[in-house]
C-alpha cells in the first residue's frame, strides 16, 4: 500500500499559494469602446470620448474610474527609455525553485528598476524587464539584488538595442 504524501509543514521553505485574483465583471460595449479609443489616443478628452460613444461625460468618468480601480487599464504616457537617457534596457529570464516562487516574486516587485514582471508557464520561470542608467547598475541588479534572492537558480539577460515595434492598440478579447 502506497503512503499518501503529506504537504510540507509551514516554515520548511515553502510559501503558501498566492490568493486568487478577483475577477472583474465582464466588459460591456461601452467599456470596450473606451478602452479601444484610449489605446489609440491616451490624451483624448472625456467630452470627446462621450461624444464618440454616445454617452454622458459623467458616465465616461465613472467607467474610467472603475476600469482603473479594477486594474483593467492604466492611463499613462508610454515612453521610450532609450531616448530618455537610460543606457541599459533589457529583459531577464529567471529560473527559480517553484516552492519559493511567491516569495521571489514579492522580492522582485520591491526592485524599482524592474518595471515589468510576469510569471510564465512551464514551472519556475519568471520574465522581467528593467530600465537602468549604466552597466554598473546592471551589475548591482544581477549580483547584489537578484543574485542574493534565495531560490533563484539561474538568470539569462538580454539587452535591448532598439525598439522595432511597440503597440498598445490591441483592443479587447471580448466580443
C-alpha positions in Angstrom: 0.0 0.0 0.0 1.3 3.4 -1.0 1.6 6.0 1.7 -0.1 9.3 0.9 2.5 12.1 0.7 1.6 15.0 3.1 2.2 18.6 2.2 5.3 20.1 3.8 4.7 21.8 7.1 4.7 25.6 7.0 8.1 27.1 7.7 10.1 24.4 5.8 11.0 26.7 2.9 7.6 26.5 1.1 5.4 29.5 0.6 1.6 29.3 0.8 -0.2 29.6 -2.6 -1.0 33.2 -3.7 -4.6 34.3 -3.2 -6.7 34.1 -6.3 -7.1 37.4 -8.2 -10.7 38.8 -8.0 -12.4 38.5 -11.3 -13.7 41.7 -12.9 -17.2 41.8 -14.2 -17.5 41.3 -17.9 -16.7 44.3 -20.1 -19.7 45.7 -22.0 -19.7 47.5 -25.3 -19.1 50.9 -23.6 -16.1 49.6 -21.6 -14.6 48.1 -24.8 -15.2 51.3 -26.8 -13.5 53.4 -24.0 -10.5 51.0 -23.9 -10.1 50.9 -27.7 -10.3 54.7 -28.1 -7.8 55.3 -25.2 -5.4 52.7 -26.7 -5.4 54.8 -29.9 -5.0 58.1 -28.1 -4.5 58.2 -24.3 -4.9 62.0 -24.3 -8.4 62.0 -25.7 -10.7 64.2 -23.5 -13.7 62.8 -21.6 -16.0 65.0 -23.7 -14.6 63.6 -26.9 -14.9 60.0 -25.6 -18.5 60.8 -24.6 -19.3 62.2 -28.0 -17.8 59.3 -29.9 -19.5 56.6 -27.8 -22.8 58.5 -27.3 -22.8 58.6 -23.5 -22.5 61.4 -20.9 -19.2 62.7 -19.6 -20.3 61.6 -16.1 -20.6 58.0 -17.4 -17.2 58.3 -19.0 -15.7 59.4 -15.7 -17.3 56.7 -13.6 -16.5 54.0 -16.1 -12.8 55.0 -16.4 -12.5 55.2 -12.6 -13.8 51.7 -12.3 -11.6 50.4 -15.1 -8.6 51.9 -13.4 -9.6 50.8 -9.9 -10.1 47.2 -11.1 -6.6 47.4 -12.8 -8.1 46.7 -16.2 -6.4 49.8 -17.7 -3.7 52.3 -16.8 -3.7 55.7 -18.5 -0.1 56.7 -18.7 2.4 58.2 -21.1 4.3 55.3 -22.7 7.9 56.5 -23.3 11.0 55.1 -24.9 13.6 54.7 -22.1 16.5 54.6 -24.6 15.5 58.1 -25.7 15.1 59.3 -22.1 18.8 58.8 -21.2 18.6 55.2 -19.9 21.7 53.5 -21.3 20.8 49.9 -20.4 17.3 48.5 -21.1 16.5 44.8 -21.3 14.9 41.7 -20.1 15.6 38.9 -17.7 14.6 35.3 -17.6 14.8 33.8 -14.2 14.7 30.1 -13.4 13.5 29.7 -9.8 12.7 27.0 -7.3 8.9 26.6 -7.5 8.3 26.2 -3.8 9.8 29.7 -3.3 8.1 31.3 -6.3 5.7 33.6 -4.4 8.4 35.0 -2.1 10.7 35.5 -5.0 8.0 37.4 -6.9 7.4 39.7 -3.9 11.2 40.4 -3.6 11.4 41.2 -7.3 8.4 43.6 -7.0 10.5 45.6 -4.5 13.2 46.4 -7.0 12.4 49.7 -8.6 14.3 49.2 -11.9 12.2 46.1 -12.7 9.2 47.7 -14.3 7.5 44.6 -15.8 7.4 41.2 -14.1 5.4 38.2 -15.2 5.2 34.6 -14.1 5.4 32.4 -17.1 4.1 28.9 -18.0 6.5 26.0 -17.6 7.1 25.8 -13.9 9.7 28.0 -12.2 10.1 30.7 -14.8 9.8 34.5 -14.4 10.4 37.1 -17.0 11.1 40.7 -16.1 12.1 43.9 -17.9 14.5 46.5 -16.5 15.5 50.1 -17.1 18.9 51.3 -15.9 21.3 54.1 -16.4 24.5 52.2 -16.9 26.3 48.8 -16.8 27.3 49.3 -13.2 23.6 49.4 -12.2 23.1 46.2 -14.2 25.9 44.6 -12.3 24.3 45.6 -9.0 20.9 44.4 -10.1 22.2 41.0 -11.2 24.7 40.3 -8.5 23.7 42.3 -5.4 20.0 42.2 -5.7 18.7 39.3 -7.8 21.7 37.1 -7.1 21.1 37.2 -3.4 17.4 36.1 -3.6 17.2 32.6 -2.2 15.7 30.2 -4.7 16.8 31.9 -7.9 18.7 29.2 -9.7 19.7 31.0 -12.9 19.3 34.2 -14.8 19.5 35.0 -18.5 19.9 38.6 -19.5 19.0 40.2 -22.8 19.8 43.8 -23.6 17.6 45.9 -25.9 19.4 47.7 -28.6 16.5 49.3 -30.4 12.7 49.2 -30.2 11.5 48.0 -33.6 7.7 47.7 -32.8 5.8 48.6 -29.7 2.0 48.8 -30.0 -0.7 49.0 -27.4 -3.9 49.2 -29.5 -4.9 45.5 -29.5 -8.4 46.2 -28.3 -10.1 43.7 -26.0 -10.6 39.9 -26.5 -14.3 40.2 -25.6 -17.0 40.3 -28.4 
